[in-house]
Every structure is written in structure tokens, then in C-alpha cells.
Amino acid sequence: QVQLVESGGGLVQAGGSLRLSCAASGRTFSSHKMGWFRQAPGKEREFVAAISWGGGRTLYADSVKGRFTISRDNAKNTVYLQMNSLKPEDTAVYYCAADKSPQGLSSRAGPYDYWGQGTQVTVSS
């Protein structure tokens, strides 16, 4: 069992930056691939970024590529999402998720077994 708690959300002006954190409980964190998803009001949850067990491989949605960076610190059981050059369309609740499957990085929500409660990010124009 893995429990995930996100933090770092807030209100920021367009062009600004935020860093989200996701703290995981349990000693199996390093064996899980981790992902970030987001859901805006009235829209479906969408993939943002994912990172492999050791952090050597990453995957990004086209909409955030070059602006967002996912990273992890297995010693701290934490995954991060550095968000730069934020746009109003980045406004959403951001969720982190853990995937214990042996397959590669996934942009689909299905393979992720555990989810956090979400943190709100609001970007004003």
C-alpha cells in the first residue's frame, strides 16, 4: 500500500512558476513509477508527466514539454513537478499517482494503482 500526499499548489500569475511535491508513505516507493495528472473543471483527467523508478526516464504531455520537469528523490520518498512559464490553461487540480506494473512509463490513468487527493493550481492571466 502506498499513500500519496500532494502539496505546493496555489495561485500564480501567468508566466510564473510553482513546484509541486508528492510525498509517499511506505518502503516500496522506489519500486513504483510515478506520474502527475491534472483535471480542470468540466474536463477529463489528463496526463502531465511520468518518471521511472530510478528517475532515468521521463515522459511528458506535449502541452507541458519544455515547461514542466518531473523528478524524484527516492531517499525522501518524494516526487516533484517543477512548473515554469505557467499559462491560464494549466489551471487544474494536480494529482500524483504510483504505478507498480513492470511495463514502461504510461500516459494512461489505468495502470496507476495509487492516487493522491490532489492540489489546486490556479494561473491567472
N, CA, C and O atoms as CSV, one atom per row, in Angstrom:
chain,resi,resn,atom,element,x,y,z
A,1,GLN,N,N,0.847,-1.190,0.000
A,1,GLN,CA,C,0.000,0.000,0.000
A,1,GLN,C,C,0.886,1.244,0.000
A,1,GLN,O,O,1.859,1.323,0.749
A,2,VAL,N,N,0.545,2.202,-0.835
A,2,VAL,CA,C,1.262,3.468,-0.909
A,2,VAL,C,C,0.256,4.588,-0.730
A,2,VAL,O,O,-0.777,4.621,-1.399
A,3,GLN,N,N,0.559,5.496,0.170
A,3,GLN,CA,C,-0.276,6.676,0.338
A,3,GLN,C,C,0.476,7.884,-0.187
A,3,GLN,O,O,1.671,8.044,0.061
A,4,LEU,N,N,-0.234,8.731,-0.915
A,4,LEU,CA,C,0.383,9.871,-1.588
A,4,LEU,C,C,-0.267,11.167,-1.125
A,4,LEU,O,O,-1.491,11.265,-1.046
A,5,VAL,N,N,0.556,12.156,-0.822
A,5,VAL,CA,C,0.044,13.452,-0.384
A,5,VAL,C,C,0.738,14.550,-1.185
A,5,VAL,O,O,1.954,14.722,-1.101
A,6,GLU,N,N,-0.055,15.291,-1.964
A,6,GLU,CA,C,0.487,16.385,-2.758
A,6,GLU,C,C,0.500,17.686,-1.974
A,6,GLU,O,O,-0.291,17.885,-1.051
A,7,SER,N,N,1.407,18.561,-2.358
A,7,SER,CA,C,1.471,19.903,-1.774
A,7,SER,C,C,2.140,20.829,-2.774
A,7,SER,O,O,2.723,20.383,-3.762
A,8,GLY,N,N,2.048,22.133,-2.500
A,8,GLY,CA,C,2.730,23.099,-3.335
A,8,GLY,C,C,1.855,23.861,-4.302
A,8,GLY,O,O,2.326,24.769,-4.987
A,9,GLY,N,N,0.586,23.503,-4.366
A,9,GLY,CA,C,-0.298,24.220,-5.256
A,9,GLY,C,C,-0.579,25.627,-4.755
A,9,GLY,O,O,-0.217,25.989,-3.635
A,10,GLY,N,N,-1.233,26.417,-5.606
A,10,GLY,CA,C,-1.574,27.777,-5.205
A,10,GLY,C,C,-1.974,28.622,-6.387
A,10,GLY,O,O,-2.250,28.117,-7.475
A,11,LEU,N,N,-2.000,29.925,-6.153
A,11,LEU,CA,C,-2.371,30.904,-7.164
A,11,LEU,C,C,-1.106,31.596,-7.655
A,11,LEU,O,O,-0.297,32.072,-6.859
A,12,VAL,N,N,-0.945,31.647,-8.975
A,12,VAL,CA,C,0.237,32.271,-9.558
A,12,VAL,C,C,-0.173,32.998,-10.833
A,12,VAL,O,O,-1.128,32.602,-11.501
A,13,GLN,N,N,0.544,34.052,-11.163
A,13,GLN,CA,C,0.263,34.768,-12.394
A,13,GLN,C,C,0.853,34.032,-13.591
A,13,GLN,O,O,1.814,33.274,-13.462
A,14,ALA,N,N,0.267,34.266,-14.736
A,14,ALA,CA,C,0.786,33.677,-15.973
A,14,ALA,C,C,2.258,34.054,-16.144
A,14,ALA,O,O,2.663,35.195,-15.919
A,15,GLY,N,N,3.034,33.062,-16.547
A,15,GLY,CA,C,4.477,33.255,-16.675
A,15,GLY,C,C,5.259,32.879,-15.444
A,15,GLY,O,O,6.485,32.783,-15.487
A,16,GLY,N,N,4.562,32.665,-14.346
A,16,GLY,CA,C,5.215,32.318,-13.094
A,16,GLY,C,C,5.523,30.838,-12.981
A,16,GLY,O,O,5.329,30.062,-13.916
A,17,SER,N,N,6.015,30.470,-11.795
A,17,SER,CA,C,6.439,29.084,-11.556
A,17,SER,C,C,5.877,28.566,-10.241
A,17,SER,O,O,5.598,29.331,-9.318
A,18,LEU,N,N,5.718,27.266,-10.180
A,18,LEU,CA,C,5.354,26.555,-8.954
A,18,LEU,C,C,6.079,25.223,-8.956
A,18,LEU,O,O,6.390,24.679,-10.015
A,19,ARG,N,N,6.350,24.696,-7.759
A,19,ARG,CA,C,6.869,23.346,-7.653
A,19,ARG,C,C,5.938,22.528,-6.774
A,19,ARG,O,O,5.739,22.827,-5.597
A,20,LEU,N,N,5.383,21.505,-7.367
A,20,LEU,CA,C,4.543,20.585,-6.623
A,20,LEU,C,C,5.394,19.461,-6.057
A,20,LEU,O,O,6.376,19.030,-6.662
A,21,SER,N,N,4.991,18.999,-4.883
A,21,SER,CA,C,5.636,17.852,-4.257
A,21,SER,C,C,4.600,16.789,-3.971
A,21,SER,O,O,3.430,17.089,-3.733
A,22,CYS,N,N,5.037,15.553,-3.997
A,22,CYS,CA,C,4.165,14.431,-3.661
A,22,CYS,C,C,4.960,13.503,-2.744
A,22,CYS,O,O,5.906,12.843,-3.172
A,23,ALA,N,N,4.558,13.468,-1.484
A,23,ALA,CA,C,5.232,12.624,-0.504
A,23,ALA,C,C,4.530,11.278,-0.406
A,23,ALA,O,O,3.308,11.211,-0.273
A,24,ALA,N,N,5.311,10.215,-0.474
A,24,ALA,CA,C,4.757,8.864,-0.445
A,24,ALA,C,C,5.123,8.160,0.844
A,24,ALA,O,O,6.237,8.294,1.349
A,25,SER,N,N,4.174,7.410,1.366
A,25,SER,CA,C,4.450,6.572,2.534
A,25,SER,C,C,4.877,5.192,2.066
A,25,SER,O,O,4.663,4.842,0.905
A,26,GLY,N,N,5.470,4.412,2.935
A,26,GLY,CA,C,5.838,3.045,2.599
A,26,GLY,C,C,7.265,2.920,2.089
A,26,GLY,O,O,7.853,3.879,1.592
A,27,ARG,N,N,7.809,1.708,2.225
A,27,ARG,CA,C,9.193,1.474,1.848
A,27,ARG,C,C,9.340,1.019,0.412
A,27,ARG,O,O,10.450,0.712,-0.021
A,28,THR,N,N,8.237,0.966,-0.350
A,28,THR,CA,C,8.295,0.473,-1.727
A,28,THR,C,C,8.241,1.589,-2.751
A,28,THR,O,O,8.025,1.335,-3.936
A,29,PHE,N,N,8.436,2.829,-2.307
A,29,PHE,CA,C,8.324,3.968,-3.218
A,29,PHE,C,C,9.246,3.820,-4.416
A,29,PHE,O,O,8.843,4.086,-5.548
A,30,SER,N,N,10.473,3.400,-4.175
A,30,SER,CA,C,11.455,3.336,-5.260
A,30,SER,C,C,11.136,2.265,-6.292
A,30,SER,O,O,11.735,2.245,-7.367
A,31,SER,N,N,10.203,1.380,-5.981
A,31,SER,CA,C,9.817,0.340,-6.937
A,31,SER,C,C,8.609,0.752,-7.772
A,31,SER,O,O,8.127,-0.033,-8.589
A,32,HIS,N,N,8.121,1.956,-7.579
A,32,HIS,CA,C,6.959,2.448,-8.330
A,32,HIS,C,C,7.370,3.506,-9.329
A,32,HIS,O,O,8.157,4.399,-9.013
A,33,LYS,N,N,6.840,3.407,-10.530
A,33,LYS,CA,C,6.906,4.534,-11.445
A,33,LYS,C,C,5.905,5.562,-10.935
A,33,LYS,O,O,4.884,5.204,-10.348
A,34,MET,N,N,6.192,6.815,-11.157
A,34,MET,CA,C,5.336,7.881,-10.651
A,34,MET,C,C,4.861,8.781,-11.775
A,34,MET,O,O,5.576,9.011,-12.751
A,35,GLY,N,N,3.659,9.283,-11.627
A,35,GLY,CA,C,3.109,10.159,-12.636
A,35,GLY,C,C,2.366,11.333,-12.024
A,35,GLY,O,O,1.955,11.300,-10.864
A,36,TRP,N,N,2.205,12.364,-12.827
A,36,TRP,CA,C,1.367,13.520,-12.488
A,36,TRP,C,C,0.266,13.620,-13.541
A,36,TRP,O,O,0.515,13.504,-14.741
A,37,PHE,N,N,-0.949,13.836,-13.061
A,37,PHE,CA,C,-2.107,14.065,-13.903
A,37,PHE,C,C,-2.774,15.348,-13.432
A,37,PHE,O,O,-2.478,15.846,-12.346
A,38,ARG,N,N,-3.667,15.877,-14.244
A,38,ARG,CA,C,-4.411,17.067,-13.830
A,38,ARG,C,C,-5.826,16.985,-14.377
A,38,ARG,O,O,-6.099,16.309,-15.369
A,39,GLN,N,N,-6.718,17.699,-13.691
A,39,GLN,CA,C,-8.115,17.744,-14.121
A,39,GLN,C,C,-8.653,19.144,-13.921
A,39,GLN,O,O,-8.707,19.655,-12.802
A,40,ALA,N,N,-9.048,19.752,-15.020
A,40,ALA,CA,C,-9.652,21.076,-14.992
A,40,ALA,C,C,-11.163,20.929,-14.873
A,40,ALA,O,O,-11.708,19.885,-15.230
A,41,PRO,N,N,-11.852,21.961,-14.375
A,41,PRO,CA,C,-13.308,21.879,-14.225
A,41,PRO,C,C,-13.989,21.550,-15.545
A,41,PRO,O,O,-13.735,22.191,-16.565
A,42,GLY,N,N,-14.847,20.556,-15.514
A,42,GLY,CA,C,-15.602,20.179,-16.694
A,42,GLY,C,C,-14.828,19.375,-17.719
A,42,GLY,O,O,-15.339,19.082,-18.799
A,43,LYS,N,N,-13.601,19.018,-17.386
A,43,LYS,CA,C,-12.773,18.257,-18.323
A,43,LYS,C,C,-12.345,16.933,-17.704
A,43,LYS,O,O,-12.404,16.746,-16.489
A,44,GLU,N,N,-11.914,16.016,-18.573
A,44,GLU,CA,C,-11.429,14.734,-18.096
A,44,GLU,C,C,-10.013,14.882,-17.538
A,44,GLU,O,O,-9.284,15.815,-17.874
A,45,ARG,N,N,-9.649,13.929,-16.674
A,45,ARG,CA,C,-8.296,13.921,-16.141
A,45,ARG,C,C,-7.320,13.647,-17.276
A,45,ARG,O,O,-7.554,12.771,-18.109
A,46,GLU,N,N,-6.228,14.397,-17.306
A,46,GLU,CA,C,-5.257,14.230,-18.374
A,46,GLU,C,C,-3.844,14.045,-17.819
A,46,GLU,O,O,-3.494,14.552,-16.753
A,47,PHE,N,N,-3.066,13.313,-18.572
A,47,PHE,CA,C,-1.686,13.026,-18.220
A,47,PHE,C,C,-0.823,14.278,-18.343
A,47,PHE,O,O,-1.005,15.090,-19.250
A,48,VAL,N,N,0.125,14.417,-17.408
A,48,VAL,CA,C,1.060,15.526,-17.444
A,48,VAL,C,C,2.494,15.012,-17.640
A,48,VAL,O,O,3.177,15.407,-18.585
A,49,ALA,N,N,2.941,14.124,-16.736
A,49,ALA,CA,C,4.331,13.661,-16.798
A,49,ALA,C,C,4.466,12.364,-16.008
A,49,ALA,O,O,3.652,12.072,-15.132
A,50,ALA,N,N,5.501,11.590,-16.328
A,50,ALA,CA,C,5.795,10.359,-15.598
A,50,ALA,C,C,7.300,10.174,-15.507
A,50,ALA,O,O,8.059,10.709,-16.315
A,51,ILE,N,N,7.719,9.400,-14.497
A,51,ILE,CA,C,9.141,9.167,-14.277
A,51,ILE,C,C,9.359,7.728,-13.846
A,51,ILE,O,O,8.535,7.146,-13.141
A,52,SER,N,N,10.472,7.166,-14.274
A,52,SER,CA,C,10.780,5.768,-13.984
A,52,SER,C,C,11.260,5.598,-12.544
A,52,SER,O,O,11.421,6.570,-11.806
A,53,TRP,N,N,11.489,4.320,-12.157
A,53,TRP,CA,C,11.861,4.012,-10.792
A,53,TRP,C,C,13.070,4.796,-10.322
A,53,TRP,O,O,13.057,5.387,-9.242
A,54,GLY,N,N,14.111,4.800,-11.135
A,54,GLY,CA,C,15.347,5.455,-10.736
A,54,GLY,C,C,15.453,6.898,-11.191
A,54,GLY,O,O,16.404,7.598,-10.845
A,55,GLY,N,N,14.477,7.338,-11.965
A,55,GLY,CA,C,14.477,8.722,-12.432
A,55,GLY,C,C,15.179,8.929,-13.763
A,55,GLY,O,O,15.270,10.057,-14.247
A,56,GLY,N,N,15.681,7.843,-14.365
A,56,GLY,CA,C,16.443,7.998,-15.596
A,56,GLY,C,C,15.598,8.214,-16.840
A,56,GLY,O,O,16.088,8.704,-17.858
A,57,ARG,N,N,14.347,7.854,-16.756
A,57,ARG,CA,C,13.460,8.027,-17.914
A,57,ARG,C,C,12.256,8.852,-17.515
A,57,ARG,O,O,11.695,8.685,-16.432
A,58,THR,N,N,11.865,9.756,-18.419
A,58,THR,CA,C,10.706,10.600,-18.181
A,58,THR,C,C,9.840,10.644,-19.435
A,58,THR,O,O,10.287,10.334,-20.539
A,59,LEU,N,N,8.600,11.037,-19.228
A,59,LEU,CA,C,7.626,11.150,-20.307
A,59,LEU,C,C,6.769,12.372,-20.018
A,59,LEU,O,O,6.363,12.592,-18.876
A,60,TYR,N,N,6.491,13.168,-21.046
A,60,TYR,CA,C,5.723,14.395,-20.851
A,60,TYR,C,C,4.597,14.489,-21.879
A,60,TYR,O,O,4.707,13.988,-22.998
A,61,ALA,N,N,3.525,15.137,-21.471
A,61,ALA,CA,C,2.487,15.515,-22.420
A,61,ALA,C,C,3.034,16.644,-23.293
A,61,ALA,O,O,3.831,17.465,-22.839
A,62,ASP,N,N,2.603,16.671,-24.531
A,62,ASP,CA,C,3.099,17.701,-25.450
A,62,ASP,C,C,2.801,19.107,-24.932
A,62,ASP,O,O,3.567,20.040,-25.172
A,63,SER,N,N,1.688,19.248,-24.224
A,63,SER,CA,C,1.257,20.570,-23.772
A,63,SER,C,C,2.175,21.156,-22.699
A,63,SER,O,O,2.146,22.365,-22.465
A,64,VAL,N,N,2.988,20.325,-22.045
A,64,VAL,CA,C,3.856,20.836,-20.972
A,64,VAL,C,C,5.326,20.642,-21.278
A,64,VAL,O,O,6.181,21.112,-20.527
A,65,LYS,N,N,5.633,19.963,-22.360
A,65,LYS,CA,C,7.023,19.677,-22.699
A,65,LYS,C,C,7.814,20.983,-22.836
A,65,LYS,O,O,7.378,21.923,-23.500
A,66,GLY,N,N,8.975,21.019,-22.197
A,66,GLY,CA,C,9.804,22.215,-22.233
A,66,GLY,C,C,9.481,23.220,-21.145
A,66,GLY,O,O,10.255,24.149,-20.914
A,67,ARG,N,N,8.348,23.050,-20.470
A,67,ARG,CA,C,7.954,23.976,-19.392
A,67,ARG,C,C,7.952,23.286,-18.029
A,67,ARG,O,O,8.300,23.899,-17.019
A,68,PHE,N,N,7.562,22.018,-18.002
A,68,PHE,CA,C,7.464,21.266,-16.746
A,68,PHE,C,C,8.592,20.242,-16.680
A,68,PHE,O,O,9.035,19.721,-17.703
A,69,THR,N,N,9.049,19.962,-15.458
A,69,THR,CA,C,10.074,18.952,-15.231
A,69,THR,C,C,9.669,18.072,-14.057
A,69,THR,O,O,9.390,18.565,-12.964
A,70,ILE,N,N,9.638,16.774,-14.292
A,70,ILE,CA,C,9.348,15.820,-13.226
A,70,ILE,C,C,10.668,15.252,-12.707
A,70,ILE,O,O,11.590,14.987,-13.479
A,71,SER,N,N,10.743,15.072,-11.398
A,71,SER,CA,C,11.938,14.495,-10.794
A,71,SER,C,C,11.522,13.745,-9.538
A,71,SER,O,O,10.384,13.866,-9.084
A,72,ARG,N,N,12.447,12.967,-8.974
A,72,ARG,CA,C,12.124,12.226,-7.759
A,72,ARG,C,C,13.364,12.098,-6.895
A,72,ARG,O,O,14.496,12.110,-7.378
A,73,ASP,N,N,13.113,11.975,-5.608
A,73,ASP,CA,C,14.177,11.741,-4.629
A,73,ASP,C,C,13.749,10.514,-3.830
A,73,ASP,O,O,12.928,10.612,-2.918
A,74,ASN,N,N,14.310,9.365,-4.178
A,74,ASN,CA,C,13.871,8.127,-3.522
A,74,ASN,C,C,14.274,8.086,-2.049
A,74,ASN,O,O,13.629,7.403,-1.253
A,75,ALA,N,N,15.319,8.801,-1.680
A,75,ALA,CA,C,15.716,8.853,-0.269
A,75,ALA,C,C,14.675,9.578,0.572
A,75,ALA,O,O,14.534,9.319,1.767
A,76,LYS,N,N,13.946,10.493,-0.072
A,76,LYS,CA,C,12.918,11.265,0.628
A,76,LYS,C,C,11.513,10.784,0.295
A,76,LYS,O,O,10.534,11.363,0.765
A,77,ASN,N,N,11.404,9.728,-0.514
A,77,ASN,CA,C,10.084,9.223,-0.924
A,77,ASN,C,C,9.213,10.330,-1.512
A,77,ASN,O,O,8.029,10.434,-1.191
A,78,THR,N,N,9.791,11.135,-2.352
A,78,THR,CA,C,9.077,12.294,-2.878
A,78,THR,C,C,9.310,12.438,-4.383
A,78,THR,O,O,10.411,12.225,-4.892
A,79,VAL,N,N,8.247,12.802,-5.061
A,79,VAL,CA,C,8.324,13.136,-6.479
A,79,VAL,C,C,7.908,14.592,-6.630
A,79,VAL,O,O,7.037,15.080,-5.909
A,80,TYR,N,N,8.539,15.276,-7.571
A,80,TYR,CA,C,8.310,16.707,-7.758
A,80,TYR,C,C,7.827,16.994,-9.182
A,80,TYR,O,O,8.066,16.223,-10.111
A,81,LEU,N,N,7.149,18.114,-9.316
A,81,LEU,CA,C,6.797,18.633,-10.628
A,81,LEU,C,C,7.111,20.125,-10.621
A,81,LEU,O,O,6.386,20.922,-10.026
A,82,GLN,N,N,8.200,20.491,-11.291
A,82,GLN,CA,C,8.569,21.894,-11.431
A,82,GLN,C,C,7.838,22.453,-12.643
A,82,GLN,O,O,7.996,21.959,-13.759
A,83,MET,N,N,7.043,23.480,-12.414
A,83,MET,CA,C,6.224,24.051,-13.479
A,83,MET,C,C,6.656,25.488,-13.717
A,83,MET,O,O,6.521,26.338,-12.838
A,84,ASN,N,N,7.174,25.755,-14.902
A,84,ASN,CA,C,7.618,27.092,-15.292
A,84,ASN,C,C,6.759,27.611,-16.437
A,84,ASN,O,O,6.042,26.855,-17.093
A,85,SER,N,N,6.848,28.898,-16.659
A,85,SER,CA,C,6.098,29.540,-17.757
A,85,SER,C,C,4.634,29.117,-17.737
A,85,SER,O,O,4.076,28.724,-18.762
A,86,LEU,N,N,4.033,29.200,-16.585
A,86,LEU,CA,C,2.658,28.733,-16.430
A,86,LEU,C,C,1.685,29.574,-17.238
A,86,LEU,O,O,1.864,30.780,-17.409
A,87,LYS,N,N,0.650,28.903,-17.729
A,87,LYS,CA,C,-0.380,29.527,-18.544
A,87,LYS,C,C,-1.728,29.344,-17.856
A,87,LYS,O,O,-1.888,28.422,-17.056
A,88,PRO,N,N,-2.699,30.203,-18.152
A,88,PRO,CA,C,-4.030,30.024,-17.560
A,88,PRO,C,C,-4.606,28.634,-17.844
A,88,PRO,O,O,-5.333,28.090,-17.013
A,89,GLU,N,N,-4.299,28.064,-18.981
A,89,GLU,CA,C,-4.820,26.732,-19.319
A,89,GLU,C,C,-4.185,25.612,-18.497
A,89,GLU,O,O,-4.607,24.460,-18.599
A,90,ASP,N,N,-3.180,25.933,-17.685
A,90,ASP,CA,C,-2.607,24.950,-16.771
A,90,ASP,C,C,-3.415,24.852,-15.474
A,90,ASP,O,O,-3.143,23.994,-14.634
A,91,THR,N,N,-4.399,25.724,-15.313
A,91,THR,CA,C,-5.238,25.696,-14.122
A,91,THR,C,C,-5.981,24.372,-14.011
A,91,THR,O,O,-6.698,23.972,-14.928
A,92,ALA,N,N,-5.805,23.705,-12.891
A,92,ALA,CA,C,-6.412,22.388,-12.683
A,92,ALA,C,C,-6.066,21.898,-11.285
A,92,ALA,O,O,-5.241,22.485,-10.585
A,93,VAL,N,N,-6.712,20.815,-10.902
A,93,VAL,CA,C,-6.274,20.067,-9.729
A,93,VAL,C,C,-5.220,19.062,-10.223
A,93,VAL,O,O,-5.453,18.318,-11.176
A,94,TYR,N,N,-4.090,19.059,-9.573
A,94,TYR,CA,C,-2.983,18.188,-9.974
A,94,TYR,C,C,-2.885,17.004,-9.007
A,94,TYR,O,O,-2.892,17.169,-7.787
A,95,TYR,N,N,-2.796,15.817,-9.589
A,95,TYR,CA,C,-2.732,14.580,-8.811
A,95,TYR,C,C,-1.433,13.840,-9.105
A,95,TYR,O,O,-0.993,13.785,-10.254
A,96,CYS,N,N,-0.825,13.279,-8.083
A,96,CYS,CA,C,0.261,12.347,-8.340
A,96,CYS,C,C,-0.269,10.929,-8.191
A,96,CYS,O,O,-1.257,10.686,-7.498
A,97,ALA,N,N,0.404,10.006,-8.853
A,97,ALA,CA,C,-0.044,8.627,-8.884
A,97,ALA,C,C,1.159,7.687,-8.960
A,97,ALA,O,O,2.219,8.053,-9.467
A,98,ALA,N,N,0.976,6.481,-8.453
A,98,ALA,CA,C,2.054,5.489,-8.423
A,98,ALA,C,C,1.650,4.251,-9.218
A,98,ALA,O,O,0.522,3.769,-9.119
A,99,ASP,N,N,2.592,3.751,-10.002
A,99,ASP,CA,C,2.352,2.607,-10.893
A,99,ASP,C,C,3.364,1.517,-10.549
A,99,ASP,O,O,4.566,1.735,-10.697
A,100,LYS,N,N,2.911,0.362,-10.099
A,100,LYS,CA,C,3.816,-0.714,-9.707
A,100,LYS,C,C,3.988,-1.766,-10.790
A,100,LYS,O,O,4.670,-2.767,-10.571
A,101,SER,N,N,3.385,-1.560,-11.950
A,101,SER,CA,C,3.479,-2.563,-13.005
A,101,SER,C,C,4.887,-2.605,-13.589
A,101,SER,O,O,5.626,-1.626,-13.487
A,102,PRO,N,N,5.267,-3.726,-14.201
A,102,PRO,CA,C,6.604,-3.844,-14.793
A,102,PRO,C,C,6.725,-3.209,-16.171
A,102,PRO,O,O,7.823,-3.120,-16.720
A,103,GLN,N,N,5.606,-2.768,-16.731
A,103,GLN,CA,C,5.645,-2.159,-18.062
A,103,GLN,C,C,6.327,-0.802,-18.018
A,103,GLN,O,O,6.676,-0.305,-16.947
A,104,GLY,N,N,6.514,-0.202,-19.197
A,104,GLY,CA,C,7.149,1.100,-19.286
A,104,GLY,C,C,6.261,2.225,-18.795
A,104,GLY,O,O,5.153,1.997,-18.310
A,105,LEU,N,N,6.764,3.446,-18.927
A,105,LEU,CA,C,6.016,4.613,-18.483
A,105,LEU,C,C,4.702,4.726,-19.257
A,105,LEU,O,O,4.651,4.511,-20.467
A,106,SER,N,N,3.646,5.070,-18.524
A,106,SER,CA,C,2.337,5.146,-19.146
A,106,SER,C,C,1.755,6.537,-19.001
A,106,SER,O,O,1.915,7.194,-17.972
A,107,SER,N,N,1.070,6.978,-20.060
A,107,SER,CA,C,0.335,8.237,-20.026
A,107,SER,C,C,-1.152,7.988,-19.759
A,107,SER,O,O,-1.950,8.925,-19.731
A,108,ARG,N,N,-1.512,6.734,-19.566
A,108,ARG,CA,C,-2.904,6.400,-19.262
A,108,ARG,C,C,-3.086,6.254,-17.754
A,108,ARG,O,O,-2.176,5.824,-17.045
A,109,ALA,N,N,-4.262,6.614,-17.282
A,109,ALA,CA,C,-4.527,6.542,-15.841
A,109,ALA,C,C,-4.676,5.108,-15.349
A,109,ALA,O,O,-4.408,4.817,-14.184
A,110,GLY,N,N,-5.101,4.215,-16.234
A,110,GLY,CA,C,-5.406,2.848,-15.840
A,110,GLY,C,C,-4.305,2.114,-15.095
A,110,GLY,O,O,-4.594,1.489,-14.074
A,111,PRO,N,N,-3.063,2.157,-15.547
A,111,PRO,CA,C,-2.003,1.390,-14.879
A,111,PRO,C,C,-1.617,1.911,-13.482
A,111,PRO,O,O,-0.936,1.212,-12.733
A,112,TYR,N,N,-2.041,3.112,-13.136
A,112,TYR,CA,C,-1.644,3.692,-11.855
A,112,TYR,C,C,-2.537,3.149,-10.745
A,112,TYR,O,O,-3.764,3.207,-10.823
A,113,ASP,N,N,-1.880,2.615,-9.701
A,113,ASP,CA,C,-2.608,1.911,-8.651
A,113,ASP,C,C,-3.014,2.815,-7.493
A,113,ASP,O,O,-4.046,2.590,-6.860
A,114,TYR,N,N,-2.226,3.808,-7.220
A,114,TYR,CA,C,-2.467,4.665,-6.067
A,114,TYR,C,C,-2.493,6.126,-6.504
A,114,TYR,O,O,-1.745,6.548,-7.386
A,115,TRP,N,N,-3.387,6.892,-5.854
A,115,TRP,CA,C,-3.572,8.298,-6.204
A,115,TRP,C,C,-3.589,9.157,-4.956
A,115,TRP,O,O,-4.048,8.733,-3.896
A,116,GLY,N,N,-3.078,10.379,-5.100
A,116,GLY,CA,C,-3.199,11.347,-4.031
A,116,GLY,C,C,-4.533,12.052,-4.094
A,116,GLY,O,O,-5.363,11.768,-4.957
A,117,GLN,N,N,-4.732,12.975,-3.170
A,117,GLN,CA,C,-6.016,13.678,-3.083
A,117,GLN,C,C,-6.060,14.913,-3.978
A,117,GLN,O,O,-7.133,15.470,-4.209
A,118,GLY,N,N,-4.911,15.343,-4.480
A,118,GLY,CA,C,-4.871,16.461,-5.400
A,118,GLY,C,C,-4.515,17.780,-4.740
A,118,GLY,O,O,-4.752,17.981,-3.549
A,119,THR,N,N,-3.941,18.676,-5.535
A,119,THR,CA,C,-3.625,20.025,-5.070
A,119,THR,C,C,-4.002,20.998,-6.184
A,119,THR,O,O,-3.708,20.758,-7.356
A,120,GLN,N,N,-4.651,22.092,-5.811
A,120,GLN,CA,C,-5.170,23.046,-6.788
A,120,GLN,C,C,-4.066,23.983,-7.267
A,120,GLN,O,O,-3.311,24.541,-6.471
A,121,VAL,N,N,-3.994,24.139,-8.572
A,121,VAL,CA,C,-3.114,25.124,-9.197
A,121,VAL,C,C,-3.993,26.066,-10.011
A,121,VAL,O,O,-4.750,25.631,-10.879
A,122,THR,N,N,-3.884,27.352,-9.724
A,122,THR,CA,C,-4.662,28.353,-10.445
A,122,THR,C,C,-3.701,29.379,-11.033
A,122,THR,O,O,-2.902,29.981,-10.316
A,123,VAL,N,N,-3.789,29.569,-12.339
A,123,VAL,CA,C,-2.920,30.509,-13.041
A,123,VAL,C,C,-3.791,31.641,-13.563
A,123,VAL,O,O,-4.684,31.420,-14.380
A,124,SER,N,N,-3.531,32.842,-13.093
A,124,SER,CA,C,-4.318,33.998,-13.509
A,124,SER,C,C,-3.658,34.685,-14.700
A,124,SER,O,O,-2.436,34.683,-14.848
A,125,SER,N,N,-4.500,35.267,-15.536
A,125,SER,CA,C,-3.981,35.933,-16.747
A,125,SER,C,C,-3.671,37.392,-16.480
A,125,SER,O,O,-3.228,38.104,-17.381
